[in-house]
Structures are given as C-alpha cells and as structure tokens.
Amino acid sequence: MRQARQLCNELYVGVHSDEDIAQHKGPVVMHLPERALAVEGCKWSTKPILKAPYVTDPKVMDDYQCKYVVHGDDITTDEHGNDCYQTVKDAGRFIVVKRTPNISTTDLVGRMLSTNTNHHLPTVTTDEITSKKHFLLHGDALERFEQYATGADAKAAHSGVYMYTGANAPIAEIVAPSAEVNKGLQKVWYVDGAFDLFFMGHIQLLKDLRAAASKEGALIVVGLHDDKTVNEVKGENYPIMNLQERALCVLQCRYVDAVVLQAPYIASESFVEGLAKAGIQVVKIVHGATPVTDLDGQDPYAWAKKAGIYQDAPTHEFAGVSTRTIVDRVLKNRDAYEERQRKKGWKAENEKKLKDEEGDRFAK
C-alpha cells in the first residue's frame, strides 16, 4: 500500500468479502468490517472498496476510475491455482512493486498455533544506541522505520520514532518528525501498550483519541513495550508480533504522530520528564480498554492519576476485543487453520511455478 501510494494521488484499496476469502484461501481471522476499519486507518489509503472480487475485474476498476492495479512481485492464485491478476496483466493495467519482506497472515497464524518465542527481539541497550550495533538501528530495519514514518503521500517525512533504553539515559530520536509534527509534539496525548496483532480495537481506540485530542490541538504519541516486558506481563509466547512488527503497524496508522519504542511499563514522572527533554510534552496519559495489570504490585499509572493527567479511553464497539480474542478465533478453528496452512503450502508451490513461467516469458 505504501509503494502503491507513491505512484498515485489516490489509492483505492479493494477488500475481499469473508466468503470469497474462505472459498479461495481459507477462513478469515478478522471479518470484513474489521478489515475495512484497518484499511481506512492506513494513512496511505484513500478509500476502502468493500467486497472487491478476489479475481480482479477490469470492469470494477473502471467503475471506480482506477487505471491500474498494483500488487507485489509474487503470484496470487484463486482456489483453482489460476493467477488472480492474469486478466489485468493481459490488458496492460498491472503494476508490480517489490514485495516487502515481512510477516504474512500465514506466518502469524503459525505463531498462534505454536508456543515458541523465537520471533521475539532482544531489548536495545543504551550502549547500542551509541554504537548502532543493534539491528533495529541501522540497515534495512532503520530504512523500514523511515519509510513507515512518512506522511499520507508515502514520500515526505511525518511521524517521529524514538527509543527509550532506561531511566538514566536520554530518549533517543531514531527518525526525525516533520517540522509540523515536531512543533505539535509540544502538546501530546500519550497512550501505551503492546498493540499486538494491531487489530480493530487498537485502531478504533486511536481513531477516537485522535478525534478528541484534535479538539484540544494535541497530537497522539504511542508507547510500545519491548518483547521481554510484554512476555512478562502476558506470558505464553506473547507478543505474537515482535517490537519491530508492532512498531510498523502503529506507524502506518493515520491517527498516530510519533512512536516511542521500548516504552516503560510504568508511566512514571521521570519517564514523562524524559519525553519532555526529547521535545514531547505530555498533557494527558490514556489507557485503552484492556484491564491494567499491576507489575510487581505497582499501578503503572499511579503517578499520572496523582498528577491529574490520566484518562481512561472512551468505550467503543470493539472495546471487548483483545489480542487473546484474535488468537482464540484461530485456536477455536484450529483444524480449519491447519488445513489453510497445508493449502497455502500447495498454493505456494504452484504460485512459484507460475512466477517462474512468467519470468521466462518476460526474458524471451
């Protein structure tokens, strides 16, 4: 979606129906209204097109005055193993962008069905901020943060990315925000959490906070706990998504202006003072619908409540949904999802064959 938006002024995103996905791919984890909210919340999307056909139809493209369809450089097939984009390819209305090397729905489902924590990342230390030795601070990882921190045009800078490494260290700026956002960070509503699987509850929360904060001329900053902290609080193999993956999910959201990586679980006075020194002036601290879990007997928002800047988030239709809810949806239908994984294996082999054949045609 980011790469597609770089090619156009408006990006319409087709969202398939639950029934079409079940027919061609397997059972959905999130339902159509939930997925539509996610597309609507992506800053690079202009408009979600609901119930778009699984096999792309040029007539539907014409209905919305879309000249081209954009897709990654992989092959996507229907239930019969046919290329979903062959018709638009033949019509010369297909644009290929490089597929982003990242996790897929299939990968996430696999993690939910597993119990290991191999995907978790080691916490970045203060020394690594200086040396840049941690992989999150250089190369492809840093480039990804910069790309996802862009604005609605997917080109210009927008969001800020910061890193907290301890009470005795200054909060480091990893990606500089735009001048406009930097100025706006003088008045901020801060909300923290794991934001694991970045589902509709998170998106609706941030959407509501954005609307409320905007009335007071404030921006939204999200604090993300590191994998070790989330695992200590949640147990099992949580978080399902590691810190980098969760950060990218939050950064692409149109309702967010900055992200603080490895934010402490306890939103203390010293942490808020550290944010101020980094140019982020917190005027309100908000917690979402998930019940607060005390850490070592401490209420993480005790200081904020005493200071009179704490606020519970407004309720919404997805307030009762949690990361566990999403995982339970998979576990409840374990057999169906394991069959989906097996089917994905067959489709992957077929899709690779089609891609190789397509490459041979272009070579000739």
C-alpha positions in Angstrom: 0.0 0.0 0.0 2.9 2.4 0.8 4.6 1.7 -2.5 1.3 1.9 -4.4 0.5 5.3 -2.9 3.9 6.6 -4.1 2.7 6.1 -7.7 -0.6 7.9 -7.5 -2.6 10.8 -5.9 -5.4 8.5 -4.7 -5.2 4.9 -3.6 -8.4 2.8 -3.6 -7.9 -0.5 -1.7 -10.1 -3.5 -2.5 -11.1 -5.6 0.5 -12.5 -9.0 -0.3 -15.6 -10.5 1.4 -15.3 -13.2 4.1 -17.0 -15.6 1.7 -14.6 -15.0 -1.1 -11.6 -15.4 1.1 -12.9 -18.6 2.6 -13.5 -20.0 -0.9 -10.1 -19.2 -2.3 -7.8 -19.1 0.7 -9.3 -20.3 3.9 -11.2 -19.0 6.9 -10.7 -15.3 7.9 -9.2 -14.3 11.2 -10.9 -10.8 11.1 -14.2 -10.1 9.5 -15.0 -7.6 6.7 -16.0 -4.6 8.9 -12.9 -5.2 11.0 -10.6 -5.4 8.0 -12.3 -2.4 6.4 -11.5 -0.3 9.5 -7.9 -1.4 9.2 -7.7 -0.2 5.6 -9.5 3.0 6.5 -7.0 3.6 9.3 -3.9 3.2 7.0 -2.6 6.7 6.1 -1.7 5.7 2.6 -5.2 4.5 1.7 -7.7 7.0 0.2 -10.7 4.7 0.3 -11.5 1.0 1.0 -13.6 -0.7 -1.7 -15.6 -3.4 0.2 -16.4 -6.8 -1.3 -13.9 -6.3 -4.2 -13.8 -9.5 -6.3 -11.0 -12.0 -5.4 -10.1 -12.3 -9.0 -9.5 -8.7 -10.1 -12.1 -7.5 -12.6 -11.2 -4.6 -15.0 -14.9 -3.6 -15.0 -14.8 -3.0 -11.3 -11.6 -0.9 -11.8 -13.5 1.1 -14.4 -16.4 1.7 -12.0 -14.0 3.5 -9.7 -12.0 5.1 -12.5 -8.9 3.2 -11.5 -6.5 2.9 -14.4 -4.1 0.4 -12.8 -4.0 -2.3 -10.1 -0.8 -2.6 -8.0 0.5 -5.8 -6.5 3.7 -7.3 -5.1 6.0 -9.3 -7.3 4.6 -12.6 -6.0 1.8 -14.5 -7.7 -1.6 -14.8 -6.1 -3.9 -17.6 -7.2 -7.5 -18.5 -6.8 -8.9 -21.7 -5.5 -8.1 -23.5 -8.8 -4.5 -22.3 -8.9 -5.1 -19.6 -11.6 -3.4 -16.2 -11.4 -5.9 -13.7 -9.9 -4.4 -10.9 -12.0 -3.9 -12.5 -15.4 -6.8 -10.6 -17.0 -5.5 -7.2 -15.9 -1.9 -8.2 -16.8 -3.1 -9.1 -20.3 -4.8 -5.7 -20.5 -1.6 -3.9 -19.6 -3.2 -2.5 -16.4 -1.0 -4.2 -13.8 1.9 -2.5 -11.9 4.4 -4.6 -9.9 6.1 -3.3 -6.8 8.7 -5.2 -4.8 7.1 -7.4 -2.2 8.0 -6.2 1.3 9.9 -9.0 3.1 7.8 -9.2 6.2 5.4 -11.4 8.0 2.2 -12.6 6.4 -1.2 -13.7 7.8 0.0 -17.3 7.3 3.1 -16.6 9.4 1.0 -15.0 12.2 -1.4 -17.9 12.3 1.6 -20.3 12.5 2.9 -18.4 15.6 -0.6 -18.6 17.2 -0.6 -22.3 16.7 2.9 -22.6 18.1 4.3 -22.0 21.6 7.8 -20.7 21.0 9.2 -17.2 21.3 11.8 -17.4 18.6 10.4 -14.3 16.9 11.0 -12.1 20.0 13.8 -9.4 19.7 16.4 -8.6 22.3 16.0 -5.3 24.1 18.1 -2.4 22.7 20.6 -1.1 25.3 21.9 2.4 25.9 25.3 1.4 24.6 23.8 0.0 21.4 22.1 3.4 20.8 25.6 4.9 20.6 27.3 2.1 18.7 24.3 1.4 16.4 25.1 -2.3 16.7 21.5 -3.5 17.3 20.0 -4.5 14.0 16.9 -2.2 14.6 19.2 0.9 14.4 20.7 0.5 11.0 20.4 -1.0 7.5 17.0 -2.4 6.4 15.4 -2.1 9.8 16.1 1.6 10.1 15.1 2.2 6.5 11.8 0.5 7.2 11.1 2.8 10.1 11.9 5.8 7.9 9.5 4.5 5.2 6.6 3.8 7.5 7.1 7.2 9.3 6.2 9.0 6.0 3.0 11.0 5.6 -0.1 10.4 3.5 1.8 10.7 0.2 4.3 7.9 1.4 7.2 10.2 0.4 7.6 13.2 2.8 8.6 12.8 6.5 5.9 12.9 9.1 6.0 10.8 12.2 8.8 10.7 14.8 10.3 7.4 16.1 12.0 7.4 19.5 13.7 4.8 21.6 13.7 4.5 25.4 16.6 2.5 26.9 16.3 3.2 30.7 15.7 5.8 33.3 19.3 7.1 33.3 19.5 7.5 29.5 18.1 10.2 27.3 15.3 9.2 25.0 16.9 8.8 21.5 15.5 10.1 18.3 15.6 7.3 15.7 13.6 9.0 12.9 13.1 12.8 13.0 9.5 14.0 12.6 8.4 16.7 10.1 8.8 20.3 11.2 5.0 20.5 11.6 4.8 17.4 13.8 7.8 18.4 15.8 6.1 21.7 16.6 2.9 19.8 17.5 4.7 17.5 19.9 4.6 20.3 22.4 1.1 19.1 23.3 0.6 15.4 23.3 -1.8 12.7 24.4 0.3 9.6 25.3 -1.1 6.0 25.1 1.0 2.9 25.7 0.7 -0.8 25.4 1.7 -3.9 23.4 -0.5 -3.2 20.4 0.0 -6.8 19.5 -1.6 -8.0 16.2 -2.8 -4.4 15.7 -6.4 -5.2 15.4 -9.7 -3.3 15.2 -9.8 -2.4 18.9 -6.4 -0.6 18.7 -7.4 1.2 15.5 -10.8 2.4 16.9 -9.1 3.5 20.1 -6.5 5.6 18.2 -9.2 6.9 15.9 -11.3 8.1 18.9 -8.3 9.5 20.7 -7.3 11.4 17.5 -10.7 13.0 17.3 -10.7 14.0 21.0 -7.1 15.2 21.0 -7.6 17.3 17.9 -10.2 19.3 19.6 -7.6 20.4 22.1 -4.9 20.9 19.4 -2.9 17.8 20.7 -1.1 15.0 18.8 -1.1 11.3 19.6 2.1 9.5 20.7 2.1 5.7 21.2 4.5 4.0 23.6 5.3 0.4 22.7 6.7 -2.0 25.3 9.5 -4.3 24.4 9.0 -8.0 23.8 10.5 -9.0 27.1 8.2 -6.8 29.1 5.1 -7.9 27.2 6.0 -11.5 27.7 6.5 -11.0 31.5 3.0 -9.5 31.7 1.1 -11.7 29.2 3.0 -15.0 29.4 2.9 -17.9 26.9 4.5 -16.8 23.6 3.2 -13.3 23.6 3.7 -10.9 21.9 2.7 -12.7 18.7 4.3 -9.8 16.8 7.7 -8.6 17.8 8.6 -5.0 18.6 9.6 -4.1 15.0 6.5 -5.6 13.5 4.3 -3.9 16.1 6.0 -0.5 15.6 5.5 -0.7 11.8 1.8 -1.5 12.3 1.4 1.6 14.6 3.4 3.9 12.3 1.3 3.2 9.3 -1.8 4.3 11.2 -3.1 7.7 10.2 -4.1 8.6 13.8 -0.6 8.4 15.2 2.1 11.1 15.1 5.0 9.5 16.9 6.1 6.2 18.4 8.3 5.5 21.4 9.9 2.1 21.2 10.6 0.1 24.4 8.4 2.5 26.4 8.5 1.5 30.1 5.5 -0.4 31.5 5.2 2.2 34.3 4.5 5.6 33.0 6.5 7.4 35.7 7.1 11.1 36.3 10.8 10.6 35.3 9.8 9.0 32.0 7.4 11.9 31.2 10.2 14.3 32.1 12.5 12.4 29.7 9.9 12.7 26.9 9.8 16.5 27.6 13.6 16.7 27.2 13.2 14.9 23.8 10.7 17.5 22.7 7.5 15.6 23.6 5.3 17.4 26.1 2.7 15.0 27.5 -0.5 16.7 28.8 -2.6 13.5 29.1 -1.9 9.8 29.6 -4.6 7.4 28.3 -5.1 3.7 28.7 -7.2 1.5 26.4 -10.0 -0.9 27.2 -7.6 -3.8 28.3 -7.6 -4.2 32.1 -4.5 -2.7 33.7 -2.1 -5.4 35.0 0.0 -4.3 38.0 3.7 -5.0 37.7 5.4 -6.0 40.9 2.4 -4.6 42.8 2.6 -1.2 41.2 -0.2 0.5 39.3 1.6 1.7 36.1 -0.5 4.8 36.0 -0.3 5.8 39.7 1.8 8.9 39.1 -0.4 10.0 36.2 -3.6 9.6 38.3 -2.0 11.6 41.2 -0.9 14.3 38.7 -4.4 14.5 37.3 -3.4 13.8 33.7 -4.7 10.2 33.5 -7.8 9.3 31.5 -9.5 6.0 30.6 -10.1 5.7 26.9 -13.7 6.1 25.6 -15.6 2.9 25.0 -16.3 1.7 21.5 -17.8 -1.4 19.8 -14.5 -3.3 19.8 -13.6 -2.5 23.4 -14.2 -6.1 24.4 -11.8 -7.4 21.8 -8.2 -8.2 22.8 -5.2 -9.9 21.3 -6.3 -13.1 23.1 -9.7 -12.8 21.3 -8.0 -12.9 17.9 -5.8 -15.8 18.9 -8.8 -17.7 20.3 -10.6 -17.3 17.0 -7.7 -19.3 15.4 -7.4 -21.9 18.2 -11.2 -22.4 18.1 -10.9 -23.3 14.5 -7.5 -25.0 14.7 -8.3 -27.8 12.2 -9.5 -25.3 9.6 -6.5 -23.1 10.0 -4.1 -26.0 9.9 -5.8 -27.1 6.7 -5.3 -23.5 5.5 -1.6 -23.8 6.3 -1.4 -27.0 4.3 -3.4 -25.5 1.4 -1.0 -22.5 1.5 1.9 -24.9 1.0 0.3 -26.3 -2.1 -0.6 -22.9 -3.4 2.9 -21.6 -2.7 4.5 -24.3 -4.9 2.0 -23.6 -7.7 2.5 -19.8 -7.4 6.3 -20.2 -7.6 5.9 -22.3 -10.7 3.6 -19.6 -12.3 6.1 -16.9 -11.3 9.0 -18.8 -12.9 7.0 -19.3 -16.1 6.1 -15.6 -16.1 9.8 -14.7 -15.7 10.7 -16.9 -18.6 8.1 -15.2 -20.8 9.5 -11.7 -20.0 13.0 -13.0 -20.6 12.0 -14.1 -24.1 
